[in-house]
């Protein structure tokens, strides 16, 4: 059974510092991995999708890497801003299936 | 706006009530999902519909009844719920290509359900 873990569960940084969020998964047979952002009480906003054949994806200040063999992904957010404060979730899609298995999320607070 | 719309945004219901949650996607996707998000627990998949057929039911109690009349609409019918069913219910959609590598999943804003 696929298990997805995100550490730390919460993170607080001063504005301007780079953020590093970690995601690990137990079954490396995945099709893709997706990073989401969730604001309190709201739905999920897709940030980046990495296919299993890719090593990284970039969008603006966001960069996500994937090491499938070791079961890890890292989301980097450069030069953090207070508006980056949210919960960040990673999810994987296993092979031969289309359901997302989610981690517990990392709650980020960027202090002005 | 993600292209996935959920209504209502908030719902308070008694344990004897019957209500329905609605989800509509405008992305041309062929797969839709219901997820449950409870406090301090990871998102849990409830149901998956692909090409309007239910392909997964993750041991969800029968007091939750999904309906997918077409590829753009998904409902979750609720009856005789319990207080522990209070949660954020999220709908998502994606393009499922024969069960193989799928594309990005897009989520609605969710319905905050409170059972009293």
Interface residues (C-beta under 8 A of the other chain):
Chain A: X4 X31 X32 X34 X36 X41 X42 X43 X44 X45 X46 X49 X51 X52 X89 X91 X93 X96 X97 X98 X99 X100 X101 X102 X103 X104 X105
Chain B: X2 X4 X6 X31 X33 X41 X42 X43 X45 X48 X50 X56 X88 X90 X92 X94 X96 X99 X100 X101 X102 X103 X104 X105 X106 X107 X108 X109 X110 X112
